Amino acid sequence: MTGKVAVVTGAGNGTGRVHVRRLADEGADVVALDLPGTLSEQALAETAASVPAGRRVLTRTADVRDVAALRAAADAAAAEFGRVDVVVANAGLCDAPGPALTIDELTWQRSLDINLSGVWNTVRAFVPHMPDGGSVVVVGSTAGIRGNANRAHYAAAKHGAVGLARTLAIELGPRSIRVNSVHPGAVGSGRPLAAEAIARLRPDLAAPTEADARQALSDRNLIPVPWVDAVDVSNAVLFLACDESRFVTGTELVVDAGLTQKV
């Protein structure tokens, strides 16, 4: 990644921050984006501080639902670095789970706007600044390649993002711009599981513990671990971003310890 410029949305926290650090570790300069607001700006500053010395980081705030703000960020990136070589469309959310017929319209639309339209907005803002031979990586979910009970809004949006990525691969292929998606299963946050998550994972027990929930998560996977680490997802993003995957396009890379194969 030495000499390349990478954009990461949703870069203030979680896997987005790890993507930024992993790409910078391999030599990239990075444009880190997250939502407007004081807390996001503080989080982006922490992301920038995590990048190794010698790498340049430009932080900007933009809601992926706001294409004008994304275009302003893209113009700033081009002014700072001259171009954008890699776009990692990472921003997303999965909120208010429940049966499909009970999901309210606001929740449904918010999921589509962020998880699907947000990817489209990000690509159309930054790809005009991308030279031939660039790479777009859409961070999806296993919910984008299989059904996901109680998350119809999220699964629909993530399935849509796969279709978008495949189509962009066709349309941008003549410019040797590759477009792929990464699909994590459960990702460990390093924090204890919430009580509601534990109860949801082990409804058969009256007072389940975190150990019970971890076992339930492990039982879902071919490889007996409850989840993958954020860096495992970032390693997949890095592979698709760099020239070692120069002929890989229009495909989905699944990082889920075998969840989708076993389920």
C-alpha positions as CSV (number, residue, x, y, z in Angstrom):
1,M,0.0,0.0,0.0
2,T,3.0,2.3,0.0
3,G,2.3,5.5,-1.9
4,K,-1.5,4.8,-2.1
5,V,-4.3,6.9,-0.6
6,A,-7.2,5.1,1.0
7,V,-10.6,6.5,2.1
8,V,-12.4,4.8,5.0
9,T,-15.9,5.7,6.1
10,G,-17.1,5.0,9.6
11,A,-13.5,5.4,10.7
12,G,-14.1,6.9,14.1
13,N,-14.5,3.7,16.0
14,G,-14.7,-0.1,15.8
15,T,-13.6,-1.9,12.8
16,G,-13.4,1.3,10.8
17,R,-10.5,2.5,13.1
18,V,-8.8,-0.9,12.7
19,H,-9.1,-0.6,8.9
20,V,-7.4,2.8,9.0
21,R,-4.6,1.6,11.1
22,R,-4.1,-1.6,9.1
23,L,-3.9,0.2,5.8
24,A,-1.6,2.8,7.3
25,D,0.6,0.0,8.8
26,E,1.2,-1.2,5.2
27,G,2.1,2.3,3.9
28,A,-1.1,4.0,2.9
29,D,-2.0,7.6,3.6
30,V,-5.6,7.7,4.8
31,V,-8.7,9.8,4.6
32,A,-10.8,9.0,7.7
33,L,-14.5,9.9,7.6
34,D,-17.3,9.7,10.2
35,L,-20.5,11.5,11.2
36,P,-20.5,15.2,12.0
37,G,-20.5,16.1,15.7
38,T,-18.1,16.7,18.6
39,L,-18.0,13.1,19.6
40,S,-17.2,11.9,16.1
41,E,-14.5,14.5,15.7
42,Q,-12.9,13.3,19.0
43,A,-13.1,9.7,17.8
44,L,-11.6,10.6,14.5
45,A,-8.7,12.4,16.3
46,E,-8.1,9.2,18.3
47,T,-8.1,7.2,15.0
48,A,-5.6,9.6,13.5
49,A,-3.4,9.3,16.6
50,S,-3.4,5.5,16.2
51,V,-1.7,5.7,12.8
52,P,2.0,5.0,12.7
53,A,4.4,7.9,12.4
54,G,5.2,8.9,8.9
55,R,1.8,8.3,7.5
56,R,-0.5,11.2,6.7
57,V,-4.2,11.2,7.8
58,L,-6.9,13.6,6.8
59,T,-10.0,13.5,9.0
60,R,-13.3,14.8,7.7
61,T,-16.9,14.6,8.9
62,A,-19.7,13.6,6.5
63,D,-22.9,11.6,6.8
64,V,-22.9,8.9,4.1
65,R,-26.6,9.9,3.5
66,D,-25.4,13.4,2.4
67,V,-23.7,13.2,-1.0
68,A,-22.9,16.9,-1.0
69,A,-20.9,16.5,2.2
70,L,-19.2,13.4,0.8
71,R,-18.3,15.3,-2.4
72,A,-16.8,18.1,-0.3
73,A,-14.7,15.5,1.6
74,A,-13.6,13.9,-1.7
75,D,-12.6,17.3,-3.1
76,A,-10.6,17.9,0.2
77,A,-8.9,14.5,-0.2
78,A,-8.0,15.3,-3.8
79,A,-6.6,18.7,-2.8
80,E,-4.5,17.1,0.0
81,F,-3.3,14.0,-1.8
82,G,-3.9,14.5,-5.5
83,R,-6.0,11.4,-5.9
84,V,-7.8,8.5,-4.1
85,D,-6.6,4.9,-4.9
86,V,-8.8,2.9,-2.5
87,V,-12.3,3.5,-1.2
88,V,-13.5,1.4,1.8
89,A,-17.2,1.8,2.2
90,N,-17.4,0.7,5.8
91,A,-20.0,2.9,7.4
92,G,-23.2,1.1,8.5
93,L,-25.6,0.2,11.3
94,C,-27.9,-2.5,12.4
95,D,-30.5,-1.2,14.8
96,A,-33.9,-2.1,16.3
97,P,-34.0,-5.8,15.4
98,G,-37.4,-7.5,15.2
99,P,-39.6,-9.6,13.0
100,A,-40.0,-8.2,9.5
101,L,-43.7,-7.4,9.8
102,T,-43.0,-5.3,12.9
103,I,-40.2,-3.1,11.7
104,D,-41.4,0.5,11.4
105,E,-40.9,2.6,8.3
106,L,-38.3,4.9,9.9
107,T,-36.1,2.0,10.9
108,W,-36.5,0.4,7.5
109,Q,-35.6,3.5,5.6
110,R,-32.7,4.4,7.8
111,S,-31.1,1.0,7.2
112,L,-31.5,1.4,3.4
113,D,-30.2,5.0,3.5
114,I,-27.1,4.2,5.4
115,N,-26.2,0.6,4.4
116,L,-27.1,0.8,0.8
117,S,-27.5,4.4,-0.5
118,G,-24.6,5.3,1.7
119,V,-22.3,3.0,-0.3
120,W,-23.6,4.4,-3.5
121,N,-23.1,8.0,-2.3
122,T,-19.6,7.2,-1.2
123,V,-18.6,5.6,-4.5
124,R,-20.0,8.3,-6.7
125,A,-18.3,11.0,-4.5
126,F,-14.8,9.5,-4.5
127,V,-14.4,7.3,-7.6
128,P,-14.2,10.4,-9.9
129,H,-10.9,11.2,-8.1
130,M,-9.6,7.6,-8.5
131,P,-7.1,6.8,-11.3
132,D,-7.3,3.7,-13.4
133,G,-6.3,0.6,-11.4
134,G,-8.0,1.6,-8.1
135,S,-10.0,-0.6,-5.7
136,V,-13.4,-0.2,-4.0
137,V,-14.1,-2.4,-1.0
138,V,-17.6,-2.6,0.3
139,V,-17.8,-3.8,3.9
140,G,-20.9,-6.0,4.1
141,S,-22.1,-8.7,6.4
142,T,-23.0,-12.4,6.3
143,A,-26.6,-10.9,6.4
144,G,-25.8,-9.8,2.8
145,I,-25.4,-13.3,1.5
146,R,-27.9,-15.2,3.6
147,G,-31.2,-14.5,5.4
148,N,-31.1,-13.0,8.8
149,A,-34.1,-13.5,11.0
150,N,-35.3,-10.3,12.9
151,R,-33.1,-8.1,10.7
152,A,-35.0,-7.9,7.4
153,H,-34.1,-4.2,7.1
154,Y,-30.4,-4.9,7.5
155,A,-30.3,-8.0,5.3
156,A,-32.2,-6.3,2.5
157,A,-29.8,-3.4,2.5
158,K,-26.7,-5.6,2.7
159,H,-28.0,-7.8,-0.1
160,G,-28.6,-4.7,-2.2
161,A,-25.0,-3.5,-1.5
162,V,-23.7,-6.8,-3.0
163,G,-25.7,-6.2,-6.1
164,L,-24.4,-2.7,-6.3
165,A,-20.8,-3.9,-5.9
166,R,-21.1,-6.5,-8.6
167,T,-22.6,-4.0,-11.0
168,L,-19.9,-1.4,-10.2
169,A,-17.3,-4.1,-10.9
170,I,-18.8,-4.5,-14.4
171,E,-19.1,-0.8,-15.1
172,L,-15.6,0.2,-13.7
173,G,-13.8,-2.9,-15.0
174,P,-12.7,-1.1,-18.3
175,R,-10.8,1.3,-16.1
176,S,-9.2,-1.6,-14.2
177,I,-11.0,-0.4,-11.0
178,R,-11.8,-3.4,-8.9
179,V,-14.9,-3.7,-6.7
180,N,-15.4,-6.4,-4.1
181,S,-17.1,-6.9,-0.8
182,V,-16.1,-8.3,2.6
183,H,-18.6,-10.1,4.7
184,P,-17.8,-10.6,8.4
185,G,-19.8,-12.7,10.8
186,A,-19.8,-11.8,14.5
187,V,-16.9,-9.5,15.3
188,G,-15.6,-9.3,18.9
189,S,-15.6,-5.8,20.3
190,G,-13.3,-6.6,23.3
191,R,-16.2,-5.6,25.6
192,P,-18.5,-7.9,27.7
193,L,-21.6,-9.0,25.9
194,A,-24.8,-7.0,26.8
195,A,-27.3,-8.7,29.0
196,E,-30.0,-8.6,26.2
197,A,-27.6,-10.2,23.7
198,I,-26.8,-13.0,26.2
199,A,-30.5,-13.6,26.8
200,R,-31.2,-13.6,23.0
201,L,-28.5,-16.2,22.4
202,R,-29.6,-18.5,25.1
203,P,-33.4,-18.3,25.5
204,D,-33.4,-21.9,26.7
205,L,-31.8,-20.8,30.0
206,A,-33.4,-18.9,32.8
207,A,-30.2,-17.1,33.8
208,P,-27.6,-17.5,31.0
209,T,-24.0,-16.3,31.5
210,E,-21.6,-14.7,29.0
211,A,-19.9,-18.1,28.8
212,D,-23.2,-19.7,27.8
213,A,-23.6,-17.0,25.0
214,R,-20.0,-17.5,23.8
215,Q,-20.6,-21.2,23.5
216,A,-23.8,-20.6,21.5
217,L,-21.9,-18.4,19.1
218,S,-19.1,-20.9,18.8
219,D,-21.6,-23.7,18.1
220,R,-22.8,-21.7,15.0
221,N,-19.3,-21.8,13.4
222,L,-17.2,-24.4,11.7
223,I,-14.2,-23.1,13.4
224,P,-15.0,-23.3,17.1
225,V,-14.6,-19.6,18.1
226,P,-17.4,-17.2,19.1
227,W,-16.3,-14.5,16.7
228,V,-13.6,-13.1,14.6
229,D,-11.4,-10.2,15.6
230,A,-11.7,-6.8,13.9
231,V,-8.2,-7.2,12.5
232,D,-9.2,-10.4,10.7
233,V,-11.8,-8.3,8.8
234,S,-9.2,-5.6,8.2
235,N,-6.7,-8.1,6.8
236,A,-9.4,-9.1,4.2
237,V,-10.0,-5.4,3.4
238,L,-6.2,-4.9,3.0
239,F,-5.9,-7.8,0.6
240,L,-8.7,-6.5,-1.6
241,A,-7.3,-3.0,-1.5
242,C,-3.7,-3.8,-2.5
243,D,-2.2,-5.0,-5.7
244,E,-1.8,-8.6,-4.5
245,S,-5.5,-9.0,-5.5
246,R,-5.0,-7.1,-8.7
247,F,-7.2,-9.5,-10.7
248,V,-9.9,-10.1,-8.1
249,T,-13.1,-8.2,-8.8
250,G,-16.9,-8.7,-8.5
251,T,-16.6,-11.2,-5.7
252,E,-17.5,-11.6,-2.0
253,L,-14.8,-12.5,0.6
254,V,-16.4,-14.0,3.7
255,V,-14.7,-13.8,7.1
256,D,-17.0,-15.6,9.4
257,A,-15.3,-18.7,10.9
258,G,-17.5,-20.8,8.7
259,L,-20.8,-19.5,9.9
260,T,-22.5,-19.3,6.5
261,Q,-21.4,-22.8,5.6
262,K,-22.5,-24.4,8.8
263,V,-25.8,-22.5,9.1
